Amino acid sequence: MTNLAAKSKSKGVSLKETDSTGDAFGLIMRYNFNILLEWAPIAHEGKDIEGVHQARVVLRRMRSALGLFRKAIPREVTDSWGVEMQWTATTMGAARDLDVFISEGLQAMAGKIPLESGEKKLMALSTERRDEAYTQVRTMLDGERYQAFTTAFPKWLDEKGWLQADMPEAIRKKINKSILQYATMILSKRTQSTLLYGEKMGSMSSTELHELRIECKKLRYAIEFFQPLFPGKEMLNFSLHLKGLQDLLGVMNDVSVMPGLLEKILQGSTDLETLQYAGALIGWRARQYEEVRGQLDGRWQEFASTPHPWK
């Protein structure tokens, strides 16, 4: 982990019980936007895979925050920002997918499959595709659309653009409500939603497990945002159990998307050695998928039985 990654993980938004919901929203968005500005140059340089990864993580966190606060801050005043965040993260998606494939797929499996020539050829082809993807990232970061977003968004935060003069009184009351009350409501709903998704854990398809992974991610972001409001070991314990579940689902997702990613990497390739190695790699990773899935039920039960700190 780079020093910047460690710094980003060690600090958080300093929310207080006395903060209003609107002020908490502003603090969370400002904190994460500043992290984006720190990681974007590293993503542009392309030498440290954490650059693109952390930039995409913080963009997801920001989009998640827009959803978490939607009951207090209407969609119509935030949707345009959500579109820009999604576009930026999506543009970085290919680079991140290839970074993961190379570091956690090819490099992790190096020498374990006796097809050395195919391994080298697939590595060279994947690296070429990654270089192309990073060119796309740099073009986006240097472009007018991204520059306009990173100029206009902090101004919107400074002006508290979510406070509309003609907003309904009911919305104004929600924005001025204590963040502690709002956070308790959101955490309860997110947890309930996640638990409902996982009720049929044993029979879930890969698609359903991916949806569960997304629900876990949304809950994790909510916990990270609101953790300062619930001090003590209980929240940390809940978060660690959720992270353990997320880690397994993340590995399974990486394996599930590998065939589609390989299809893109190999497009136009007819080299037999490269194709043989790619097929063997899929088989090896499929075995890992089954091993990880075997741990999932136990990890889910641990999470599902963990007390909720906000109750």
C-alpha positions in Angstrom: 0.0 0.0 0.0 1.3 3.4 -0.9 1.7 6.2 1.7 -1.2 8.0 0.2 -3.4 4.9 0.3 -2.5 4.4 4.0 -3.3 8.1 4.7 -6.6 7.9 2.9 -7.6 4.8 5.0 -6.4 6.2 8.3 -8.5 9.3 8.2 -12.2 9.9 7.9 -14.8 12.5 7.9 -15.1 14.1 11.4 -18.9 14.1 11.8 -20.5 15.2 15.1 -23.9 14.4 16.5 -24.7 18.1 16.4 -24.1 18.3 12.6 -27.2 18.7 10.5 -27.8 16.1 7.7 -27.1 18.8 5.1 -23.8 19.8 6.7 -22.8 16.1 7.0 -23.5 15.6 3.4 -21.2 18.6 2.5 -18.4 17.3 4.7 -18.5 13.8 3.3 -18.6 15.0 -0.3 -15.8 17.5 0.2 -13.6 15.0 2.0 -13.9 12.4 -0.8 -13.6 15.0 -3.6 -10.2 16.1 -2.1 -9.1 12.5 -2.1 -10.0 12.2 -5.8 -7.8 15.2 -6.5 -4.9 13.5 -4.7 -5.2 10.2 -6.6 -6.0 11.6 -10.1 -2.3 12.6 -10.9 -1.2 9.1 -9.8 -3.8 7.6 -12.1 -2.6 9.8 -14.9 1.0 8.8 -14.4 0.0 5.1 -14.5 3.0 3.7 -12.7 1.2 2.8 -9.5 -2.0 0.7 -10.0 -3.4 2.2 -6.8 -3.9 5.5 -8.7 -6.8 4.3 -10.9 -8.0 1.9 -8.2 -8.3 4.5 -5.4 -9.7 7.2 -7.8 -12.5 4.7 -8.8 -13.1 3.8 -5.2 -13.6 7.4 -4.1 -15.9 8.1 -7.1 -18.0 5.1 -6.0 -18.0 6.4 -2.5 -19.2 9.8 -3.7 -22.0 8.3 -5.8 -23.0 6.1 -2.9 -23.2 9.2 -0.7 -25.6 10.8 -3.2 -27.8 7.7 -2.8 -27.5 7.6 0.9 -28.6 11.2 1.3 -31.4 11.0 -1.3 -34.2 11.0 1.3 -33.0 14.5 2.4 -31.4 15.9 -0.7 -33.5 15.3 -3.8 -32.2 13.5 -6.9 -32.9 16.5 -9.2 -30.2 18.6 -7.5 -27.5 15.9 -7.5 -28.2 13.7 -10.6 -25.9 15.8 -12.9 -23.0 15.3 -10.5 -23.7 11.5 -10.3 -23.5 11.3 -14.1 -20.1 12.9 -14.1 -18.8 10.7 -11.3 -20.1 7.6 -13.1 -18.6 8.7 -16.4 -15.2 9.3 -14.8 -15.2 5.9 -13.0 -16.4 4.1 -16.1 -13.7 5.6 -18.3 -11.1 4.2 -15.8 -12.8 0.8 -15.7 -10.8 -0.9 -18.4 -7.5 0.1 -16.9 -8.5 -1.2 -13.5 -9.8 -4.5 -14.9 -6.5 -5.1 -16.7 -4.5 -4.0 -13.6 -6.4 -6.6 -11.5 -6.1 -9.3 -14.2 -2.3 -8.8 -14.5 -1.5 -8.4 -10.8 -4.0 -10.9 -9.3 -4.4 -13.2 -12.3 -1.3 -13.5 -14.4 1.4 -12.5 -11.9 -0.2 -14.5 -9.1 -0.4 -17.6 -11.4 3.1 -17.2 -12.9 4.9 -20.5 -13.3 1.9 -22.6 -11.9 0.7 -23.7 -15.3 3.2 -25.5 -17.5 2.6 -23.5 -20.6 5.5 -21.0 -20.3 5.4 -19.6 -23.8 1.6 -19.0 -23.7 2.0 -17.3 -20.3 4.6 -14.9 -21.7 2.5 -14.1 -24.8 -0.6 -13.5 -22.8 1.3 -11.2 -20.4 2.7 -9.2 -23.3 -0.8 -8.9 -25.0 -2.4 -7.9 -21.7 0.2 -5.3 -21.0 -0.3 -3.8 -24.4 -4.1 -3.6 -23.8 -3.4 -2.0 -20.4 -1.2 0.6 -22.0 -4.1 1.4 -24.4 -6.5 1.7 -21.5 -4.2 4.1 -19.6 -4.0 6.3 -22.7 -7.8 6.5 -22.5 -7.5 7.5 -18.8 -5.0 10.2 -19.5 -7.1 11.6 -22.3 -10.1 11.8 -20.0 -8.3 13.4 -17.1 -6.8 16.0 -19.5 -10.1 16.6 -21.3 -12.6 19.5 -20.9 -15.4 17.5 -19.4 -13.3 16.2 -16.4 -11.7 19.6 -15.9 -15.2 21.3 -15.9 -16.4 18.8 -13.3 -13.5 19.3 -11.0 -13.8 23.1 -11.3 -17.6 23.3 -10.9 -18.2 20.7 -8.2 -16.2 22.3 -5.4 -18.0 25.6 -6.1 -21.3 23.8 -5.7 -20.1 22.5 -2.4 -18.9 25.9 -1.3 -22.3 27.4 -2.1 -24.3 24.5 -0.6 -26.0 24.1 -3.9 -28.4 21.5 -2.5 -30.2 24.2 -0.5 -32.8 25.4 -3.0 -34.7 28.5 -2.2 -38.0 27.0 -3.4 -37.5 23.5 -1.8 -40.5 22.0 0.0 -40.6 22.6 3.8 -40.6 18.8 4.4 -37.3 18.5 2.5 -35.8 21.5 4.4 -36.7 19.8 7.7 -34.9 16.6 6.7 -31.8 18.6 5.7 -31.7 20.3 9.0 -32.4 17.1 11.0 -29.7 15.7 13.2 -27.3 13.5 11.3 -27.3 11.0 14.1 -31.0 10.3 13.5 -30.6 10.2 9.8 -27.5 7.9 10.0 -29.4 5.5 12.3 -32.3 5.2 9.9 -30.0 4.7 6.8 -27.8 2.1 8.5 -30.8 0.1 9.6 -32.3 0.2 6.1 -29.1 -0.7 4.4 -28.4 -3.6 6.8 -31.9 -4.9 6.3 -31.6 -4.8 2.6 -28.3 -6.6 2.7 -29.6 -9.3 4.9 -32.6 -9.8 2.6 -30.3 -10.2 -0.4 -28.3 -12.9 1.4 -31.2 -15.1 2.7 -30.8 -17.6 -0.2 -27.0 -17.7 0.0 -26.6 -21.4 -0.8 -28.5 -21.2 -4.1 -27.4 -17.9 -5.4 -26.2 -17.5 -9.0 -23.1 -15.6 -9.9 -25.3 -12.7 -10.9 -27.1 -12.7 -7.6 -23.8 -12.9 -5.7 -22.6 -9.9 -7.6 -25.8 -8.0 -6.5 -25.1 -9.0 -2.9 -21.6 -7.7 -3.3 -23.0 -4.4 -4.4 -25.3 -4.3 -1.4 -22.4 -5.0 0.9 -20.4 -2.3 -0.7 -23.2 0.3 -0.2 -23.5 -0.7 3.5 -19.7 -0.6 3.9 -19.6 3.0 2.6 -22.5 4.0 4.9 -20.6 2.5 7.9 -17.4 4.4 6.9 -19.2 7.7 6.5 -21.1 7.4 9.8 -18.6 5.5 12.0 -17.6 8.7 14.0 -21.1 8.9 15.3 -21.0 5.4 16.8 -17.6 5.2 18.7 -16.6 1.9 20.3 -15.6 -1.6 19.4 -19.1 -2.7 18.3 -19.0 -0.7 15.0 -15.5 -1.8 14.3 -16.5 -5.4 14.9 -19.5 -5.1 12.6 -17.4 -3.5 9.9 -14.7 -6.2 10.1 -17.3 -9.0 9.6 -18.8 -7.2 6.7 -15.3 -6.7 5.1 -14.6 -10.4 5.5 -17.7 -11.2 3.5 -16.9 -8.5 0.9 -13.4 -9.9 0.4 -14.8 -13.3 -0.5 -17.4 -11.9 -2.8 -14.8 -9.7 -4.4 -12.5 -12.7 -5.3 -15.5 -14.5 -6.7 -16.5 -11.6 -8.8 -12.9 -11.2 -10.2 -13.1 -14.9 -11.3 -16.6 -14.5 -12.8 -15.6 -11.6 -15.0 -12.3 -13.1 -16.2 -13.8 -15.0 -19.3 -15.3 -11.8 -20.6 -12.2 -9.8 -20.0 -10.0 -12.5 -21.7 -12.3 -12.4 -24.7 -11.6 -8.7 -25.1 -7.8 -9.1 -24.6 -7.7 -12.0 -27.1 -9.8 -10.3 -29.7 -8.2 -11.0 -33.1 -5.6 -13.4 -31.7 -5.2 -16.8 -33.3 -2.0 -17.8 -31.6 -2.6 -21.4 -30.3 -0.2 -21.1 -27.3 -1.8 -17.9 -26.1 -5.3 -19.4 -26.4 -4.3 -22.6 -24.6 -2.8 -20.7 -21.7 -5.9 -18.5 -21.4 -8.1 -21.6 -21.3 -6.0 -23.2 -18.6 -6.0 -20.0 -16.6 -9.8 -19.9 -16.6 -9.9 -23.5 -15.4 -7.4 -22.8 -12.6 -9.3 -19.7 -11.4 -12.6 -21.7 -11.6 -11.2 -24.0 -9.0 -10.3 -21.1 -6.8 -13.9 -19.8 -7.2 -15.3 -23.1 -5.8 -12.8 -23.0 -2.9 -13.8 -19.5 -1.9 -17.5 -20.2 -2.3 -17.1 -23.0 0.2 -16.1 -20.4 2.8 -19.0 -18.1 2.0 -21.8 -19.6 4.1 -19.7 -19.5 7.3 -18.6 -15.9 6.6 -22.2 -14.9 6.0 -23.4 -16.4 9.2 -20.8 -14.5 11.1 -21.9 -11.3 9.6 -25.6 -11.9 9.9 -25.3 -12.7 13.6 -23.2 -9.6 14.5 -25.1 -7.1 16.6 -25.9 -3.7 15.1 -24.1 -0.9 17.0 -26.7 1.8 16.2 -29.6 0.0 17.9 
